[in-house]
Amino acid sequence: MLIVQRRRLLLYPSYVQDYLDRVTAADVTAGNTQGLELGVTDAFNTTLQDLVGDKVLGVSGGVITQPASTIKAMPFMAGARTLQGCLVPVVGTAPTNFNFVAGDYNRKTGLVGNGSTKYLNSNRNNNADPQNSFHQCVFVGAGPLDNNTRAYIGADGGRDHLLSGSTNLLARSRDSSVLGTVSGQGNTTGFKGANRSVSTEFLIRGGGANVTFSSLSSTPVSGNTHVFARSNTSHTNARLAFYSIGESLNLALLDARVTALINAIAAAIP
């Protein structure tokens, strides 16, 4: 008797399937028709459901929408088969690619900069989010290759950016005068972020811990946030597998979700 092994039926929520379909379509357009491994799609499914449950992503009409979400711009720059696929946004406008090529992308650890000309324009205006409700985050798949001060993410005007220093993680949030510093986190891998939820202080997260800095906020400047650079300056040669921009949120919880996703993708890809 012939025994046929049946693959289990995937029953992802519509908003998860929408994201997976868009990534797959971008991969196919780029020439890769292999599709995503089951372990990768399951990892995306778990993370997206968790983020919706955390109420930082919101669903309307069966898809994740920017007006319903606290996170306003976010791609997962890992898991997809191609560079084009990794730039498909979960929410918000797709970033504009400046000078990245297919060989810069690693499915497990993300997209690598070159320290001079490669960056993404997030197409998210820095002043689109409230003065006292704002975050910027990245996931570093491989740290910078030098000890120069480089920008993971940032906007013009010197008030909103996340930087790697010679040994420390540096950030400003809605303030040009206070530069928050987290010792020993400049060139390390993992989740990094800055968050402001009040007018008198902001948080930086690195190495799995939050550090609070006293700081009076100021009006955010206009200009799109760039990734792998700060307004096309201070380019990093680090490798990034995620970024997020939007209103204030829980950095520790987002760290847990994104770190789990990156680990699950790495485990699922041969």
PLY file of the C-alpha trace (Angstrom):
ply
format ascii 1.0
element vertex 270
property float x
property float y
property float z
element edge 269
property int vertex1
property int vertex2
end_header
0.00 0.00 0.00
1.29 3.44 -0.95
1.50 5.79 2.05
1.40 9.48 1.22
2.80 11.85 3.83
0.67 14.98 3.97
2.10 18.39 4.82
0.12 20.12 7.50
-2.25 22.86 6.41
-1.00 26.34 7.27
-3.63 28.46 8.95
-2.01 31.83 9.48
-4.10 34.93 10.23
-4.88 37.02 7.16
-2.51 39.80 8.20
0.36 37.31 8.52
-0.44 35.74 5.16
-0.58 39.21 3.59
2.98 39.91 4.74
4.24 36.50 3.62
2.57 36.91 0.23
4.18 40.30 -0.30
7.64 38.99 0.64
7.23 35.97 -1.64
6.06 38.17 -4.52
9.12 40.41 -4.11
11.39 37.36 -4.05
9.77 36.00 -7.22
10.11 39.35 -8.97
13.80 39.29 -8.04
14.11 35.87 -9.66
13.85 33.49 -6.69
10.85 31.14 -6.80
11.87 28.75 -3.99
9.52 30.17 -1.40
10.16 30.45 2.33
10.91 27.46 4.54
8.12 26.36 6.87
10.27 27.25 9.87
10.73 30.79 8.54
7.03 31.34 7.89
6.20 29.92 11.33
8.72 32.34 12.90
7.14 35.31 11.15
3.68 34.07 12.16
4.61 33.84 15.85
6.26 37.26 15.93
3.54 39.10 14.05
0.83 37.60 16.24
2.83 38.56 19.33
3.31 42.15 18.12
-0.39 42.48 17.37
-1.14 41.06 20.81
1.29 43.61 22.30
-0.76 46.31 20.51
2.26 47.83 18.75
0.95 46.54 15.41
-2.71 47.06 14.58
-4.95 45.31 12.08
-7.69 46.83 9.96
-9.50 45.07 7.14
-7.48 41.92 7.70
-4.07 43.57 7.17
-1.58 45.44 9.34
-2.03 49.19 8.84
0.02 52.19 9.86
-2.85 54.23 11.40
-3.73 51.30 13.69
-0.10 50.71 14.77
2.30 52.26 17.26
5.17 51.12 15.03
4.97 53.24 11.89
7.84 51.89 9.78
9.34 48.40 10.08
10.83 45.75 7.80
12.30 42.45 8.95
15.58 42.43 7.02
16.10 38.69 7.48
14.36 35.52 6.36
13.39 36.62 2.87
15.15 34.93 -0.04
16.30 38.18 -1.69
17.34 41.75 -1.03
14.06 42.94 -2.50
12.13 40.61 -0.22
13.91 41.76 2.93
12.93 45.38 2.25
9.20 44.61 2.13
7.70 46.52 5.07
5.57 44.87 7.72
4.05 48.32 8.21
4.60 51.71 6.62
6.28 52.72 3.40
9.04 50.59 1.91
12.51 52.09 2.35
14.40 53.45 -0.63
17.59 51.50 -1.27
20.76 53.46 -1.93
23.57 51.27 -3.30
22.88 47.95 -1.58
23.27 44.92 -3.87
22.23 41.29 -3.58
25.56 40.20 -2.12
25.11 42.55 0.84
22.20 40.50 2.16
22.44 37.51 4.49
19.17 35.75 5.28
20.17 35.03 8.89
21.96 38.24 9.93
20.64 40.96 7.65
21.95 43.65 5.35
25.51 44.99 5.63
26.62 48.60 5.12
29.95 49.74 3.72
30.66 52.75 5.94
30.44 55.28 3.11
27.72 55.11 0.47
25.14 52.48 1.39
22.02 53.41 3.34
18.23 53.21 3.39
15.88 56.15 3.35
13.02 54.98 5.60
10.66 57.49 3.97
9.37 58.23 7.48
9.58 61.92 8.36
11.22 62.50 11.74
8.51 64.95 12.75
5.63 62.64 11.85
5.61 61.22 15.40
4.84 63.23 18.56
7.53 65.16 20.38
7.09 63.09 23.53
6.15 59.74 22.05
8.89 58.37 19.83
11.19 55.38 19.31
13.97 54.23 16.98
15.31 50.67 17.11
17.58 48.32 15.16
18.81 44.75 15.45
22.55 44.44 14.84
23.42 41.13 13.18
27.14 41.95 13.03
28.83 44.90 14.70
30.77 47.74 13.04
34.24 46.86 11.76
35.93 49.95 13.19
35.85 52.12 16.31
34.60 55.29 14.62
31.31 56.86 15.65
28.76 55.59 13.15
24.98 55.89 12.82
22.70 52.88 12.95
19.67 55.09 12.37
18.92 58.81 12.57
17.55 62.03 11.16
18.96 65.48 10.46
19.38 68.15 13.11
21.25 66.11 15.74
18.18 65.42 17.89
17.18 61.87 17.02
19.75 59.17 16.34
21.23 55.88 17.53
25.00 55.53 17.13
27.84 53.12 17.76
30.83 54.82 19.38
34.32 53.42 19.91
33.03 51.23 22.74
29.65 52.69 23.72
26.11 52.89 22.38
25.06 56.52 21.97
21.65 58.11 21.40
19.69 61.33 21.37
15.92 61.45 21.46
14.10 64.70 20.73
17.03 66.59 22.31
20.22 68.03 20.79
21.95 68.68 24.13
21.83 65.32 26.00
23.76 62.43 24.46
22.89 59.23 26.30
25.70 56.70 26.60
25.50 52.97 27.39
28.94 51.62 28.20
30.33 48.62 26.35
27.53 48.39 23.78
29.09 50.25 20.86
30.12 47.33 18.66
28.03 44.51 20.07
25.28 42.58 18.31
21.63 42.37 19.23
18.75 44.76 19.79
19.46 48.49 20.26
16.88 51.19 20.76
15.92 54.60 22.12
12.48 55.56 23.39
10.88 58.73 24.72
7.48 58.66 26.41
7.62 61.87 28.51
9.10 65.34 28.14
11.70 64.94 30.90
13.62 61.75 30.05
14.33 59.05 27.49
15.57 55.45 27.55
18.30 53.64 25.66
18.32 49.84 25.46
21.39 47.76 24.67
22.72 44.47 25.96
19.29 43.50 27.27
18.95 46.43 29.69
17.38 49.90 29.73
19.26 53.00 30.86
17.35 56.23 31.63
18.65 59.73 30.89
17.23 63.04 32.15
16.47 65.21 29.14
14.03 67.97 28.23
12.51 67.35 24.82
12.46 69.81 21.95
10.48 70.06 18.73
11.55 67.37 16.27
13.11 68.54 13.03
11.73 67.73 9.61
13.55 65.25 7.40
13.33 61.54 6.66
15.02 59.09 9.01
17.85 57.14 7.41
19.10 53.66 8.34
22.80 52.69 8.18
23.40 56.46 8.33
22.17 59.71 9.84
20.77 61.87 7.05
23.30 60.35 4.64
26.27 60.98 6.94
28.14 58.85 9.52
27.47 55.66 7.55
27.95 52.38 9.39
29.50 49.15 8.10
27.49 47.10 10.60
24.97 44.47 9.53
21.33 45.19 10.47
18.45 42.70 10.41
15.60 44.99 11.50
14.64 48.57 12.17
11.60 50.20 13.70
10.39 53.81 13.90
7.26 55.18 15.52
5.57 56.19 18.74
6.63 55.25 22.27
6.59 51.57 23.21
8.08 49.00 25.58
11.69 48.48 24.43
12.20 45.34 26.51
9.15 43.64 25.04
10.06 44.59 21.46
13.61 43.34 22.11
12.25 39.97 23.22
10.01 39.63 20.15
12.65 40.63 17.60
15.47 38.65 19.18
13.28 35.54 19.24
12.44 36.06 15.56
16.06 36.44 14.44
17.07 33.35 16.43
14.16 31.34 15.00
14.99 32.36 11.42
18.64 31.40 11.89
17.57 28.00 13.24
15.13 27.39 10.39
17.51 28.16 7.51
19.97 25.34 6.67
0 1
1 2
2 3
3 4
4 5
5 6
6 7
7 8
8 9
9 10
10 11
11 12
12 13
13 14
14 15
15 16
16 17
17 18
18 19
19 20
20 21
21 22
22 23
23 24
24 25
25 26
26 27
27 28
28 29
29 30
30 31
31 32
32 33
33 34
34 35
35 36
36 37
37 38
38 39
39 40
40 41
41 42
42 43
43 44
44 45
45 46
46 47
47 48
48 49
49 50
50 51
51 52
52 53
53 54
54 55
55 56
56 57
57 58
58 59
59 60
60 61
61 62
62 63
63 64
64 65
65 66
66 67
67 68
68 69
69 70
70 71
71 72
72 73
73 74
74 75
75 76
76 77
77 78
78 79
79 80
80 81
81 82
82 83
83 84
84 85
85 86
86 87
87 88
88 89
89 90
90 91
91 92
92 93
93 94
94 95
95 96
96 97
97 98
98 99
99 100
100 101
101 102
102 103
103 104
104 105
105 106
106 107
107 108
108 109
109 110
110 111
111 112
112 113
113 114
114 115
115 116
116 117
117 118
118 119
119 120
120 121
121 122
122 123
123 124
124 125
125 126
126 127
127 128
128 129
129 130
130 131
131 132
132 133
133 134
134 135
135 136
136 137
137 138
138 139
139 140
140 141
141 142
142 143
143 144
144 145
145 146
146 147
147 148
148 149
149 150
150 151
151 152
152 153
153 154
154 155
155 156
156 157
157 158
158 159
159 160
160 161
161 162
162 163
163 164
164 165
165 166
166 167
167 168
168 169
169 170
170 171
171 172
172 173
173 174
174 175
175 176
176 177
177 178
178 179
179 180
180 181
181 182
182 183
183 184
184 185
185 186
186 187
187 188
188 189
189 190
190 191
191 192
192 193
193 194
194 195
195 196
196 197
197 198
198 199
199 200
200 201
201 202
202 203
203 204
204 205
205 206
206 207
207 208
208 209
209 210
210 211
211 212
212 213
213 214
214 215
215 216
216 217
217 218
218 219
219 220
220 221
221 222
222 223
223 224
224 225
225 226
226 227
227 228
228 229
229 230
230 231
231 232
232 233
233 234
234 235
235 236
236 237
237 238
238 239
239 240
240 241
241 242
242 243
243 244
244 245
245 246
246 247
247 248
248 249
249 250
250 251
251 252
252 253
253 254
254 255
255 256
256 257
257 258
258 259
259 260
260 261
261 262
262 263
263 264
264 265
265 266
266 267
267 268
268 269
